[in-house]
């Protein structure tokens, strides 16, 4: 079992996309600026994530503000696929399973309640995997 947590600031606002073969899966792509822990220099990594279903909805509603400090819990999922020209590709994707907006003062509060976050974070691994099952390789491509 893997447990991955990052805390960073949202680089830019994002949109909800409908993906999958039937275009019935909600997905958001977002990127965080994450400072390196105990770095001698002030180094920052720019890390990309995706979220599906209820988690994608809640992120869009309550954490879609440029510069917002955000804690994300995610799984690193890897997969292989073949391009139309026969070239094989290997890709890893950071799939958000839960999140928590942080605020630096009262004006940064996102307005999300604990109950709403709990509902979004109750999305099961089966829900996330179901979302991934209907995707095609282009849906997960980092752009």
N, C-alpha and C positions, 0 to 999 in steps of 0.2 A: 504494500500500500504506500502510495506516495502522498506527501503533504507538502505543498508549496505555497508560500505566502510572500507577496511583495507589497510594499507600500511605496507609492510614488504619486506624482502629480500628472493629471490628465493633460496630454499635449494639445488636443483639440477636440471640439465637439464631434459627435458621430451620428449616423443615421441608422435606423432599423432597415434591414434588407430582408426580403423574402427569398429563400434559397431552397435548393433541393430539386428533385425531378419534377415535382408537382408545384413548386414554389409555395409550399405551405409551412415552411419552417422559418421562424423569426430568428435573425442573427444580427449581432452587432460586432463590429471590429473596433478595437480601441488600442491606443498605445499610451504607455506611462513612461515618464522620466523617473528612473529609480536610481537613487544615489548608492554608490558602493559602500558597504559597511566597513568602517575602520580604514578607509582609504587615506593614504598620506596626502594625496592631492584630491581636490574636489572633482572626482570622476563620476560621471553619470552614464548609465546604460539606458537605451531606449528600447523597450521591450513591447512586443505586440501580442495581443490576446484576442480571442473570440468568445462570445457567449451566445447561448441558444435559449429559446422558449421563454419561460417566465423570468429567468435571470436576465435575458436580453431586454425584456420589457422594463424590468425594474431599474436596470442600469440606465436605460434611455430616459426614464421618467425622473430619476432621483440623483443621478451622478453624471449628468451630461453637461458639465460646466468646465470650460477650459481652466486649467490650473488647480482644479479641485484635488485635495489630497484624498487618495483612495487606497484602501487595503483590498487586495484581491486574493482569493484562495483559488487555486487552479490545479489542473492535472496536465501533465505534459504527455501528449499523445503523438505517437509516430505512425506513419503509414507510407506505403510505397504505391506508386501508380505509374502507368505507362502513358506517355504522350502520344498524340496521333502519329507522330513521325517515328514511333518505336523507341524513343529514348526513355529510359527508366529514371524516375525521380524518387527521392526519399525526402520526407518532410516531417518536421515536428511542429506541433501546434499547441499553444497554451490555451486550454479551454477552461474558462472561469466557471467554478461551481458555486461560489458565494462571494459576497463582497460587503464592505462596510465603508461608507463615506466618512472621512474624518473632517473635522472643522477646526479652524484655527481661532475663530472667534464667533460670536453669535450671528454675525451677518453672513457667515459661510454656511450656515445650517441648510441642509438640503431639503428639509421638510419631511423626510422619510420617518415613519414610525417603526418602533421595534417589531410590531406585529406584521407590518408590510415586509420588512426585511426578513423576518422569520419565514414568511410565506414564500418569498423568492428563494431563500436559501434552503427550503425544504425540497427543492427539486432533486429527485433521486438520480443516482448514477444511471439507472435505466432510462430516465427521461433524456439525459444528456446523450447517452449512446443511441437512443432512438433518433434523436436529432442528427447525429453524425451519420447514421445508416443511410439516410436519404440524400446525402450530399454528394456532389460530384467534385472532382479534384479542383476545378476552377473556383468553387465556393470558398475553399480554404487558402487559396493562394494569397500570399502577403503582397499588398499593393502599396 
